[in-house]
Amino acid sequence: MDNGSAFVSGETLRILSILGIPLIHSRVGVASSRGKVERHFRTVRDQFLRPLDKASVRSLADLNARFHTWLESEYHRSPHRGLGGQSPLEAWLEKAHHIIHLDPTVDLEEVFRHQIRRRVYGDCTFTLDGVLYEVPAALKGKIVKVRFSPWQSPHKLELVYENRSYGEARVVDTYANTRVKRERKDDPAAGLRERDPSGRPPKHPAGSPTQAAFAASKLDLPQGGTS
């Protein structure tokens, strides 16, 4: 990959690490080290963007649909001099047996969730994207991992501390938050009692390859992360 912001982010590195995929960057400022990518960009500009009637594009979704139509019907099926006259589709099919398939038990939606770290304030709250959330009292003062899907709105924020899930954060009810009885932060059951009056600990799903990969990964984003 090149050195664009999306390719050097902590999220990209963490996701690829979980999937066991090495990330290799091209040399900064040396276009020839990523020649195939640069040549593809030039083809996209010459064959797709320049002939495009930009005034007729109704939305980003419309532009994406047109691009994928061009990609599948023209680019992938046109003979390519660099491939000895084969089309990209023919060259791909010829070497398809080299593809390493992903373990079907891996939950990609879980892997591709974003993960940031937040310090929980003394009133058992933290902020994300300008929104104030509250957490169990057991997490007061702790630095917790917050996992969420950036494409899901509103966000469902899972709280993880020391490889243990503490459920989802809730948007703060300002009035109710002022009336919560704060328990000692060193009481391991405090957050559970606040969440579940019965005192039962939360249920944890059985181990899976995805969970094992998360536990084995040593990569964390710096505090604050990407919001």
Summary of the structure (lengths in Angstrom):
residues: 227
radius of gyration: 23.8
end to end distance: 23.6
largest distance: 73.5
contacts: 520
relative contact order: 0.13
helix: 41%
strand: 14%
